[in-house]
Every structure is written in structure tokens, then in C-alpha cells.
Amino acid sequence: MATEIERKFLIDVESDEFKSLKPIKIQGICQAYIAKTDVITLRVRVLTEIADPEDLKDYDILQFSSARIGTTKCTVGIKGNRKGNVCSEFEYKIPYDDFLALTKEANAPTISKTRKVYEYGGRHIEVDFFDNVELGGLVMAEIEFNSFDESEAFIPPAWLGKEVSDDPAYTNRFLSEKLGIKD
């Protein structure tokens, strides 16, 4: 069984320390939660890798989704119930047409975000800039770990703000529910 162990933090994008960071990778992500029960969630996702973050040093984040650059990967993900910062997670590649069909069939709202990956202390910190207006400019960081003990030992840098790992209001599943159902 695949296990996801992660911690989440809100980001103050105005902090000088955060502004001074340079991403090592930029990705465009569009995802939808097509089935949800009390014990399992089914997510479909399109992820586009940006060829070179330097190419986009002056890009407008809100215009990103229309400027697809680099390779694209579509997946279906199955997540179990989260217990603290741990849950089961399985992910499989699917064709883009399947992503479109599943999203349409489920009448699922999509979350659109730009992910910038930063390196800190030998690990990657993924910072998601949510594009959906309904989410009010939310910026959140996720850090994945190999073990629960490793996650507990992690000392966050000052630019990581309030920890929201245990707050269900900051799960992507909950955020997708805030977007409502498309017509």
C-alpha cells in the first residue's frame, strides 16, 4: 500500500524571505474530485511540467493555465481517510480524454493551481498558488516525508506560516466543495 505523509502550511507571499526564493520547478495543475465517500476520495488531475522556470520569471500566474508549456501527465488518484498527516494514496496514469470524460460525467468543479517547488534543507517544498477566485488567492505549502518520525522532526523555515495539516478546511477535497457544482 502507498502511504502519503505530509504537512501543510499557509504561506505569507509578502515575506522578504519567501520573495527571495527561486523555484526549481513550476507545474500547472488542474484537478477534480469525482467521487467522495466517508472513507475514500477519487481525484483526476492534469499536471503540466514547465520546461525551465527561468523562462517564466515575469509570467502572470493568472494567465498560466492558458500557456501550457512542457510535458503533460494525467492521473487518477485514490486517497483513503487522512489520520493526522498520513493517508493511503494510489495514483495511475490515464489519457487526457479520460480526464475530460470523468470530470464531465461527475459534473465536478475543477481546482486550478500553479505549483512552484522550492528546495530547503535537502527536501522539496511544494507551494500551490490557487487560481480559483472563490478560494481568495490561497497559497499553501505541502512537504512530503518518508516516515511519520521524519515529519515530526522537520523544523519549518520562518517563511512557512501557520500549520494547517490537521485542519480539514485546507484539504483539496474540501476546497473543491467550496467551488460548488458546475452547470
Disulfide bonds with the S-S distance in Angstrom:
none
